[in-house]
Amino acid sequence: MKSVLFTFILLFNCLSMYSRDWNVYHPKRNFEPDSSYFLCKVTTILSNSKNIYFSSWAGGIDILDENAKWSRLDYRNTPLDIYNDFITDLKVDEDNIYAGSRYGLLFINNSDTLLINDTNSDLPNQYVTNLALNNNDLWISTQKYYILSKMNVKTKEITNFDIPSHVPIPNYNSGHRMIVDNNGLLWYIGVRGIVCFDGHDFKYWDSTNSILLHKEEINSFDYDTKSNKFIFFSSKFTDNIGKSRVLTIKNNELVEDELNNLNLEWDKNLILFATFDSDGYLYLGYRKQDFGGSPRDKFIMISGDKWQYIDLPLELLNIDFIPYETFFVDNNDNLWIGTSQNGVLMSNIKDLKTSVENQVLNLPDIWIRKVSPNPIKSKARVNFFCEPSLYSSISIKIFNSQGEFIKDISNDVNYDPNSATGFVDFQIENVPQGTYYLNISTLKESKTIQFEIIK
């Protein structure tokens, strides 16, 4: 009876962990043996009603259509050449694709492909770094310092604006963004500052006129069109240790956002990317500052003071997994996550949005991060999260595939109540090779994870 009960609990936990359906799209598999496309590092993901577009360090533009068919625009079918088809940013509208590259601005529609650069237009530099699209106006930053450009996409006419020397210039690292808000104002992340441009005057916030500190950098930001609100994620450095916080604009002042009050360990994590969906839900991807943790475990969705983890399909990600580079939620509640070596992940999150609306979600009482290594030969470590108030009742036991008790390792736990995280090193001896389960339970909750033993 005990074995049957354990098996039921085990199956329930496994189903809850892996209940989300994920699709994995990997262009590498489509374009082998062409070795120049060895990975898909997405810097921007955008969508129209039918296709999803990806810009990639591998070169060119990848298109995933509504039938899950993958195609590519690169040096073989555009004016780009094999040495200059690195796509830095990407925007789309109903009819056109606008792609920034190291060789100019690529303008693509069904019947024409045009390359615009400093040799055939007023574009000040051929290296396009960031784009923002607002109706017929395409804002462009290039590696020409202290100049911002705007192109009319119908006439191709380009207007250049001089950025005053005291105003932060755009951050030219790939993956940063420029955004046009509901009022038509252009916003961008500057070098150690935030800038807003109305077409005539520049408004900026940096360490000289706001709460930004010296060497505090804005590493990610996004705009909620529903609430007309910007959020900025900054990293401030003290003794070479980065600490993140969330900022927003209120009454033309830069202030700390109420999101800082959520128990998300802002001072220990670096926000990689953030995005809002059309319903105003916020999605964050972040990693530990010491880069020692598993960034796969740090992906969440927020609505007001309610939030929920988004589980990633760890079984589909190889050991060389590199964190998602960006993500996007389309109009059908499909979450698209770009990774550096595992292609693109997609899952529908409508059910998660429903659960966030129905209840206030905080950290789970127990959260098993991983058993490492897995499979194991003799020694291993399990990392976990446990609510401090429940730690005194924690029990950590190992069972075999028949539900038979193997070992209790509860007394060997190393636990930090400040971060609510712990780990325990354990040895498996005199047991046969096979599948085993580690169960962590408290008075309120029980979680189980599978691992393998090899000899």
C-alpha positions as CSV (number, residue, x, y, z in Angstrom):
1,M,0.0,0.0,0.0
2,K,2.8,2.4,0.9
3,S,4.5,1.6,-2.4
4,V,1.3,2.4,-4.3
5,L,0.7,5.6,-2.4
6,F,4.3,6.8,-3.1
7,T,4.0,5.9,-6.8
8,F,0.8,8.0,-7.0
9,I,2.5,11.0,-5.3
10,L,5.5,10.6,-7.6
11,L,3.4,10.5,-10.7
12,F,1.4,13.5,-9.6
13,N,4.5,15.5,-9.0
14,C,6.0,14.5,-12.3
15,L,2.9,15.4,-14.2
16,S,2.8,18.8,-12.6
17,M,6.4,19.4,-13.4
18,Y,6.2,18.4,-17.1
19,S,2.5,19.2,-17.9
20,R,3.4,22.1,-20.1
21,D,3.8,21.3,-23.8
22,W,6.9,22.8,-25.4
23,N,7.8,22.9,-29.1
24,V,11.5,23.2,-30.0
25,Y,12.5,24.8,-33.3
26,H,16.2,24.5,-34.2
27,P,17.4,26.0,-37.5
28,K,20.7,24.2,-37.2
29,R,19.0,21.0,-38.0
30,N,17.4,22.6,-41.1
31,F,20.5,24.0,-42.6
32,E,23.2,21.5,-41.9
33,P,25.8,20.8,-43.3
34,D,26.3,24.5,-43.7
35,S,28.7,25.0,-40.8
36,S,28.4,28.8,-40.9
37,Y,25.0,28.4,-39.2
38,F,26.1,26.6,-36.1
39,L,23.8,28.3,-33.6
40,C,20.7,30.5,-33.3
41,K,21.3,33.4,-30.9
42,V,18.1,35.5,-31.1
43,T,18.5,39.2,-30.4
44,T,14.9,40.2,-31.3
45,I,11.7,38.3,-31.9
46,L,8.7,40.0,-33.5
47,S,5.5,38.7,-34.9
48,N,2.8,39.7,-37.4
49,S,-0.3,37.7,-37.9
50,K,1.3,34.8,-39.6
51,N,5.1,34.6,-39.2
52,I,7.7,34.8,-36.4
53,Y,11.0,36.4,-37.3
54,F,14.4,35.9,-35.7
55,S,17.6,37.7,-36.0
56,S,20.6,35.6,-35.4
57,W,24.3,35.6,-34.7
58,A,24.4,32.8,-37.1
59,G,23.7,35.3,-39.9
60,G,20.6,36.4,-41.7
61,I,16.9,36.4,-40.8
62,D,15.1,33.2,-39.9
63,I,11.4,33.0,-40.6
64,L,9.0,30.5,-39.0
65,D,5.7,30.4,-40.7
66,E,2.3,29.4,-39.5
67,N,2.9,25.8,-40.7
68,A,6.1,25.6,-38.7
69,K,8.2,25.7,-41.8
70,W,11.6,27.3,-41.4
71,S,13.2,29.5,-44.0
72,R,16.1,32.0,-44.1
73,L,17.0,35.3,-45.6
74,D,20.8,35.7,-45.8
75,Y,23.7,36.5,-48.2
76,R,22.3,34.0,-50.7
77,N,19.0,35.8,-51.3
78,T,19.5,39.4,-50.1
79,P,22.1,42.1,-51.0
80,L,24.1,41.2,-47.9
81,D,27.3,39.3,-48.4
82,I,28.6,36.3,-46.5
83,Y,30.9,38.5,-44.3
84,N,28.2,41.2,-43.4
85,D,24.9,39.4,-42.9
86,F,25.0,39.7,-39.1
87,I,21.6,41.1,-38.1
88,T,21.7,43.4,-35.2
89,D,18.0,44.3,-34.9
90,L,14.7,43.5,-36.6
91,K,11.3,45.2,-37.0
92,V,8.3,44.1,-39.1
93,D,5.0,45.7,-40.1
94,E,2.1,44.2,-42.2
95,D,4.1,44.3,-45.5
96,N,7.8,44.8,-44.8
97,I,10.8,43.5,-42.8
98,Y,13.4,46.1,-41.6
99,A,16.7,44.6,-40.5
100,G,19.7,46.4,-39.2
101,S,23.1,44.9,-40.1
102,R,26.7,45.7,-40.0
103,Y,26.5,46.5,-43.7
104,G,23.4,48.8,-43.7
105,L,19.6,48.7,-43.3
106,L,18.0,45.8,-45.2
107,F,14.5,46.7,-46.5
108,I,12.5,43.6,-47.6
109,N,9.0,43.1,-48.9
110,N,7.4,40.5,-51.2
111,S,8.7,42.0,-54.4
112,D,11.8,43.9,-53.5
113,T,15.0,43.7,-51.4
114,L,16.9,46.9,-50.8
115,L,20.1,47.6,-48.9
116,I,20.3,51.2,-47.6
117,N,23.7,52.4,-46.2
118,D,26.0,55.4,-46.1
119,T,27.0,54.9,-49.8
120,N,23.5,55.4,-51.3
121,S,21.6,57.4,-48.7
122,D,22.0,59.9,-45.9
123,L,22.4,57.2,-43.3
124,P,25.5,58.4,-41.3
125,N,27.1,55.0,-40.9
126,Q,26.7,51.5,-42.4
127,Y,26.7,49.7,-39.0
128,V,23.0,49.8,-37.9
129,T,22.7,49.0,-34.2
130,N,19.1,49.5,-33.1
131,L,15.7,50.1,-34.7
132,A,12.2,51.4,-33.6
133,L,9.2,51.5,-35.8
134,N,6.3,53.9,-35.4
135,N,3.8,53.9,-38.3
136,N,5.7,55.2,-41.3
137,D,8.8,56.3,-39.3
138,L,11.7,54.0,-38.7
139,W,14.1,55.3,-36.0
140,I,17.7,54.1,-36.6
141,S,20.8,54.3,-34.5
142,T,24.2,53.5,-36.0
143,Q,27.8,53.5,-34.8
144,K,28.0,57.2,-35.8
145,Y,28.2,58.7,-32.3
146,Y,25.9,61.6,-31.4
147,I,23.6,61.2,-34.4
148,L,20.1,59.7,-34.4
149,S,18.3,58.9,-37.7
150,K,14.7,58.6,-38.8
151,M,13.6,57.2,-42.2
152,N,10.2,57.5,-43.8
153,V,9.6,53.9,-44.9
154,K,7.4,55.0,-47.9
155,T,9.7,57.6,-49.4
156,K,13.0,56.2,-47.9
157,E,13.9,59.8,-47.0
158,I,16.3,60.0,-44.0
159,T,16.5,62.8,-41.5
160,N,19.4,63.0,-39.1
161,F,19.3,64.5,-35.6
162,D,22.4,65.7,-33.7
163,I,22.5,64.3,-30.1
164,P,23.9,67.0,-27.8
165,S,27.2,66.1,-26.2
166,H,25.8,66.1,-22.7
167,V,23.0,63.6,-23.6
168,P,23.8,59.8,-23.3
169,I,24.2,58.2,-26.7
170,P,22.4,54.9,-27.6
171,N,23.9,51.7,-26.2
172,Y,25.3,50.0,-29.3
173,N,25.4,46.5,-27.9
174,S,23.3,44.1,-29.9
175,G,20.0,43.2,-28.2
176,H,19.4,46.6,-26.6
177,R,16.3,48.3,-27.8
178,M,14.7,51.6,-28.9
179,I,10.9,51.9,-28.2
180,V,8.3,54.4,-29.4
181,D,5.5,54.9,-26.8
182,N,1.8,55.7,-27.2
183,N,2.5,59.4,-27.5
184,G,5.1,58.9,-30.3
185,L,8.1,59.6,-28.1
186,L,11.3,57.7,-28.8
187,W,13.0,56.1,-25.8
188,Y,16.4,54.4,-25.7
189,I,18.9,53.0,-23.3
190,G,21.9,55.3,-23.3
191,V,25.4,54.6,-22.1
192,R,24.7,54.9,-18.3
193,G,21.4,56.8,-18.8
194,I,17.9,56.8,-20.2
195,V,16.8,59.1,-23.1
196,C,13.5,60.3,-24.4
197,F,13.3,62.3,-27.7
198,D,10.2,64.0,-29.1
199,G,11.8,64.9,-32.5
200,H,13.0,68.2,-31.3
201,D,14.3,68.0,-27.7
202,F,16.1,65.4,-25.7
203,K,15.1,64.5,-22.1
204,Y,17.5,62.3,-20.2
205,W,18.1,60.8,-16.8
206,D,21.6,59.8,-15.6
207,S,23.7,60.0,-12.4
208,T,23.9,63.8,-12.6
209,N,20.2,64.5,-12.5
210,S,18.4,61.4,-11.1
211,I,18.6,58.5,-8.7
212,L,20.9,56.6,-11.0
213,L,24.2,56.0,-9.4
214,H,27.7,56.3,-10.8
215,K,28.4,53.2,-12.9
216,E,24.8,52.1,-12.6
217,E,23.7,50.8,-16.0
218,I,20.3,50.1,-17.5
219,N,20.6,46.6,-19.0
220,S,17.0,46.0,-20.0
221,F,13.7,47.9,-20.4
222,D,10.3,47.5,-21.9
223,Y,7.0,49.4,-22.3
224,D,3.5,48.4,-21.4
225,T,1.2,49.9,-24.1
226,K,-1.9,49.0,-22.0
227,S,-0.9,51.2,-19.0
228,N,1.4,53.6,-20.8
229,K,4.2,52.6,-18.4
230,F,8.0,52.1,-18.8
231,I,10.1,49.9,-16.6
232,F,13.9,49.9,-16.5
233,F,16.1,47.2,-15.0
234,S,19.4,48.5,-13.8
235,S,22.5,47.0,-12.4
236,K,24.5,48.9,-9.9
237,F,28.0,47.8,-8.9
238,T,29.5,47.9,-5.5
239,D,32.9,46.3,-5.0
240,N,32.4,44.6,-8.4
241,I,29.2,43.0,-7.3
242,G,26.1,43.8,-9.4
243,K,22.7,44.4,-7.8
244,S,19.5,44.8,-9.9
245,R,16.6,47.2,-9.2
246,V,13.5,48.3,-11.1
247,L,12.9,51.9,-12.1
248,T,10.1,53.7,-13.8
249,I,9.2,57.3,-14.9
250,K,6.6,59.2,-12.8
251,N,5.9,62.9,-13.3
252,N,9.0,63.1,-15.5
253,E,11.1,61.8,-12.6
254,L,13.0,58.5,-12.4
255,V,11.9,56.6,-9.3
256,E,12.1,53.1,-8.0
257,D,9.2,50.9,-9.1
258,E,6.9,49.0,-6.7
259,L,8.1,45.8,-8.3
260,N,11.2,46.1,-6.0
261,N,8.9,45.0,-3.2
262,L,8.3,41.6,-4.6
263,N,10.4,38.9,-3.0
264,L,12.5,38.2,-6.1
265,E,16.0,38.8,-4.7
266,W,16.7,41.8,-6.9
267,D,20.0,42.4,-5.2
268,K,21.3,38.9,-6.2
269,N,20.2,38.6,-9.8
270,L,20.8,40.3,-13.1
271,I,17.8,40.9,-15.4
272,L,18.7,39.7,-18.8
273,F,15.5,40.6,-20.7
274,A,12.0,41.8,-19.9
275,T,8.9,42.1,-22.0
276,F,5.2,43.0,-21.6
277,D,2.5,41.2,-23.5
278,S,-0.6,42.9,-24.9
279,D,-2.5,42.2,-21.7
280,G,0.1,44.0,-19.5
281,Y,1.7,40.8,-18.1
282,L,5.4,41.2,-17.5
283,Y,7.9,38.5,-18.2
284,L,11.4,38.4,-16.8
285,G,14.4,36.3,-17.4
286,Y,17.3,36.6,-15.0
287,R,20.3,34.9,-13.6
288,K,22.4,34.9,-10.4
289,Q,25.1,37.6,-10.3
290,D,27.8,35.0,-9.5
291,F,26.7,33.0,-12.6
292,G,26.9,29.9,-10.5
293,G,23.2,29.1,-10.5
294,S,21.1,27.6,-13.2
295,P,19.5,30.5,-15.2
296,R,16.9,28.1,-16.5
297,D,15.2,28.2,-13.1
298,K,14.8,31.9,-13.2
299,F,12.0,32.7,-15.6
300,I,8.8,34.3,-14.3
301,M,5.5,36.0,-15.2
302,I,4.2,39.0,-13.2
303,S,0.8,40.6,-13.0
304,G,0.7,43.3,-10.3
305,D,1.7,41.7,-7.0
306,K,1.0,38.2,-8.4
307,W,3.6,36.1,-10.0
308,Q,4.4,32.6,-11.2
309,Y,7.4,30.6,-12.3
310,I,7.5,29.4,-15.9
311,D,8.9,25.9,-16.1
312,L,11.4,25.3,-19.0
313,P,11.7,21.9,-20.6
314,L,15.0,20.9,-19.0
315,E,14.9,17.5,-20.5
316,L,15.0,19.0,-24.0
317,L,18.0,21.3,-23.2
318,N,21.5,19.9,-23.6
319,I,24.2,20.3,-21.1
320,D,25.7,23.2,-23.1
321,F,22.5,25.2,-22.6
322,I,23.1,29.0,-22.6
323,P,20.4,31.3,-21.2
324,Y,17.6,32.7,-23.3
325,E,18.7,35.8,-25.1
326,T,15.3,37.3,-25.6
327,F,11.6,36.3,-25.5
328,F,8.3,37.4,-26.9
329,V,4.6,36.7,-26.3
330,D,2.5,36.8,-29.4
331,N,-1.2,37.6,-29.7
332,N,-2.2,34.0,-29.1
333,D,-0.4,33.7,-25.7
334,N,2.4,31.8,-27.2
335,L,5.7,32.4,-25.3
336,W,8.7,32.3,-27.6
337,I,12.2,32.0,-26.0
338,G,15.4,32.3,-28.0
339,T,18.4,30.4,-26.7
340,S,22.0,30.4,-27.8
341,Q,22.4,26.7,-28.6
342,N,19.1,25.1,-28.3
343,G,17.1,26.9,-30.9
344,V,13.8,28.5,-30.1
345,L,11.3,27.2,-27.5
346,M,7.6,27.9,-27.7
347,S,4.7,27.1,-25.3
348,N,1.2,28.5,-24.8
349,I,0.9,30.2,-21.3
350,K,-2.8,31.0,-21.2
351,D,-3.3,28.6,-18.3
352,L,-0.6,30.3,-16.3
353,K,-2.2,33.7,-16.9
354,T,-5.5,32.3,-15.6
355,S,-3.8,31.0,-12.5
356,V,-2.1,34.3,-11.8
357,E,-5.5,36.1,-12.0
358,N,-7.2,33.7,-9.6
359,Q,-4.7,33.7,-6.7
360,V,-1.7,35.5,-5.3
361,L,1.3,33.4,-6.1
362,N,4.6,33.6,-4.2
363,L,7.6,31.4,-4.0
364,P,6.6,27.7,-3.8
365,D,7.0,26.2,-0.4
366,I,9.5,23.7,-1.8
367,W,11.3,23.9,-5.1
368,I,13.9,21.3,-6.2
369,R,16.3,23.0,-8.5
370,K,18.4,20.0,-9.7
371,V,20.4,16.9,-8.8
372,S,23.9,17.2,-10.1
373,P,25.5,15.3,-11.7
374,N,22.7,13.3,-13.2
375,P,23.3,10.4,-13.8
376,I,25.6,9.8,-10.9
377,K,28.1,7.2,-10.0
378,S,28.5,7.6,-6.3
379,K,28.3,11.2,-5.1
380,A,25.8,14.0,-6.0
381,R,24.3,17.2,-4.7
382,V,20.7,18.4,-4.7
383,N,19.9,22.1,-4.6
384,F,16.5,23.3,-3.4
385,F,14.4,26.1,-2.1
386,C,12.3,25.9,1.1
387,E,10.3,28.5,2.8
388,P,12.1,29.3,6.1
389,S,9.0,28.8,8.2
390,L,8.8,25.2,7.0
391,Y,12.5,24.3,7.1
392,S,12.3,22.7,10.6
393,S,9.9,20.1,9.2
394,I,11.8,19.3,6.1
395,S,12.5,15.6,5.2
396,I,14.7,14.5,2.3
397,K,14.6,10.9,1.3
398,I,15.6,8.7,-1.6
399,F,13.4,5.9,-3.0
400,N,13.9,3.4,-5.8
401,S,11.5,3.0,-8.8
402,Q,9.3,0.6,-6.8
403,G,8.8,3.2,-4.1
404,E,11.1,1.4,-1.6
405,F,12.9,3.5,0.9
406,I,16.7,3.7,0.3
407,K,18.2,6.5,2.3
408,D,17.3,9.5,4.6
409,I,19.6,12.5,4.0
410,S,17.6,15.1,6.0
411,N,20.4,15.6,8.6
412,D,23.1,16.6,6.1
413,V,21.4,19.7,4.7
414,N,23.3,23.1,4.4
415,Y,20.6,25.8,4.5
416,D,20.7,29.6,4.3
417,P,17.5,31.2,5.8
418,N,18.3,34.6,4.2
419,S,18.0,33.2,0.7
420,A,15.7,30.3,1.6
421,T,18.0,28.0,-0.4
422,G,19.8,24.9,0.6
423,F,21.8,21.9,-0.7
424,V,22.8,18.5,0.5
425,D,25.6,16.3,-0.7
426,F,24.9,12.6,-0.6
427,Q,26.4,9.3,-1.5
428,I,24.8,6.2,-3.0
429,E,26.5,3.0,-2.2
430,N,25.6,-0.7,-2.5
431,V,22.6,-0.1,-4.7
432,P,22.1,-1.3,-8.2
433,Q,22.2,0.8,-11.3
434,G,18.8,2.2,-12.2
435,T,16.2,4.9,-11.8
436,Y,15.7,6.6,-8.3
437,Y,13.7,9.4,-6.9
438,L,14.6,12.1,-4.4
439,N,11.6,13.4,-2.3
440,I,11.6,16.6,-0.3
441,S,8.6,17.2,1.9
442,T,7.4,19.5,4.7
443,L,4.2,19.8,6.7
444,K,2.6,21.6,3.7
445,E,4.1,20.3,0.5
446,S,6.0,17.4,-1.2
447,K,8.2,17.5,-4.3
448,T,9.9,14.7,-6.1
449,I,12.7,14.6,-8.7
450,Q,14.0,11.7,-10.7
451,F,17.7,10.8,-11.2
452,E,19.7,7.9,-12.5
453,I,22.5,5.8,-11.0
454,I,25.1,4.3,-13.3
455,K,28.0,1.9,-12.3
